[in-house]
Amino acid sequence: MATTNDLKNGMVLNIDGQLWTVVEFQHVKPGKGPAFVRTKLKNVLSGKTVDKTFNAGVKVETSNVDKRTMQYLYNDGSNYVFMDPDTYEQVEVAPEVVGDAASYMLENQDVLVARHEGTPLFVELPASVILEVTYTEPGLQGDRSTGGTKPATLETGASIQVPLFLEAGTRVKVDTRDGSYLGRVS
């Protein structure tokens, strides 16, 4: 248990049996009336965000979420398998939990796996990853109808928009949050 005065970004709260992460918080002391804490909470499982206001000093139940760096090993056809590099313990994670992160994961890549009481909650990738373009159409000089971009397929199978001058075999930096092209890597 903690009070609303102890809230920090990234803290996980247990509200009505559901886990919520504190995205942001603000202590407010109006000139008239009692102080309160305004928060933005994100549901750990569904990703839904809500705004919630607590009276100052109210006790809230916190949850212990174990976030560990794990190595992605392989997809066995139904689940993704990760390994803890310290204990060599292997954890199977369902595709629903991995979500969109699967589009940018390569074998032997380190990712952050969050677990609560042994149950995997989510997989978090670094902000950007470097991947190779495996297929893209040749860009036509002067074709600016698409804003100077064309679709490209990455080595993970994900499809992103890249500039016209890129060719297959080029290594690119990709933002894992929205799948946008960030630049070429030599």
N, C-alpha and C positions, 0 to 999 in steps of 0.2 A: 504494500500500500504506500502511496505517496500523496502529497497534497498538490493542489493545482499550482502552488508556488514552485514546486520542484520540476514542472514540465520542461522538457527540452526537445528540440527537433530530433526525430528519429526514434524517440521513446515509443514503446508499444503498450497500449492500454487495452484492458479487457472490459468492454462495455456491453452489458446484456449478453454475455457469452460469445461476443464476436471480438476479433482482434483488430485494432485500429492503430495506425502509425501517426504520430504527430508530425504534420508537414510544416506547419508554422503556428506560432502562438503569439499573443500580445496581452500583456497585463494592462488593464484599463482602470484608472481611478478617476471617475467623473467628479466634477465639483460638488455634485449633489447625489447622494445615494451611496450604496456600498460598492467596493471595488469588485471587479470580475475579470475573468480570463477568457478572451476570445480565441478559439482555435480552429484550425482547418485540419480535419482528420481524413486519412485514407484507409479504406478497408483493405486489410492485408490480402484477403483471398479474392475479392471481386474487383478491387482497384477503384471502387466508387469513392468519391470525395464528398464530404459534408462539412458544413460549418456548425460548430457547437460552442455554446457559451456555458462556462462554469462560474459559480460564485467563488470568490477568492477564499482560499483555505479549505475548500471541500476536499475530502479524501477520494482518490480515484485508484482503481485497482490496476496495477501494472503487470505485465506478463514478461516472462523471460524468453527471449528469442535468441537462439544461438546462430550467429552469422559466422560461417567459416569459409575460407578460401578452399575450394575443391577443384580437382582436375576432371574435366569432362573426358570420359574414356570412349564410349561408343553408344549407339542406339541399337538395342537388341530386337527391334521390330515393334515392340509395344511400349517400352520405357527407355528413358535416358539413364545411363549409368555414370555416376560420379564417384571419385575416390578421394578420401582425405589423405593428403600427402604425409601427414605425421603418423597416423595410426594404420594406414592402408585399408581402412574400413571402406567398403563399397556401398553406395546408397543408390537405390533405384527411384527415379522421379518420373511421375506420370507426365505425358505430353501437355495436359491441361495446366499443370503447375509451371512447366517450362515456358509455355506460351510463345510469344513472338521472338524470344531470345534464341530459339532453335534456328532461326533464319541466319544467324550470325555466329554460330558456335562451330568451331573446328575441333577435331579430336586432339587431346592433350593440351587444350587451352584451360587456363585457370579462370574460374568464375566464383562468384559469391553465392553460396546456398544458405538460405535462412530456414531454420527448423525450430518448431515449437513442440516440446515433449516428443521428439523423435519423428514428427510428421513434417515433411518438407512443405514450406509455405510458398516460396518463390525463388527464382534464380535471377541473379543480377549480373549483367555483363559490365565490363569497363565502358566508359563513355564512348570510346571509338575502338574499332578493330581494323586490322589490315587484311584484306582479302584479294584474291586474284580474279580478274574478269576472265571467264571461260568462253563467253560468246557475246558478240555484239555485231550489229549490222555495220557495214562501212558507212562512215558519215559523208554526206554530199556537201561539198563546199557551196556556200550560198543558201543552204536550206536553213532558214531561220524561223520557220513556221511553228516550231516547237520550242522556241526560246534558246536554240543552240544546244539542245540535249537529245539524247536517244536512249532507248532501253538497253540495259546490259544484264547478263546473267552472271552471278558470282559463283565461286567454287562450292558454296554451300547450297546453291540452288535458288537463292533469293534473287529478285529482280529489282534493280534500282535505275535511276536516271543518271546518266553521265554525260560530260561534254562530247561534242561531235568528234574531236580529234583522238579520243581514246580507242585503242584496239584490243583485241583478245590477247591475253597474256600479261596485260598491265596490272600491277599491284596498286590498289586504291585504298584510301582510308575512308571508312564508312561510320557515320554516327549511328550507334545502336539504338538510340531512343526513337528516332523517326525515319531511319533508313536513308538519310541523305548523303550525297557524295561530298566529302570534305577535301579531297585532293589526291594527287598522284604520289606514290612512294617509290623511290628508286632503289 
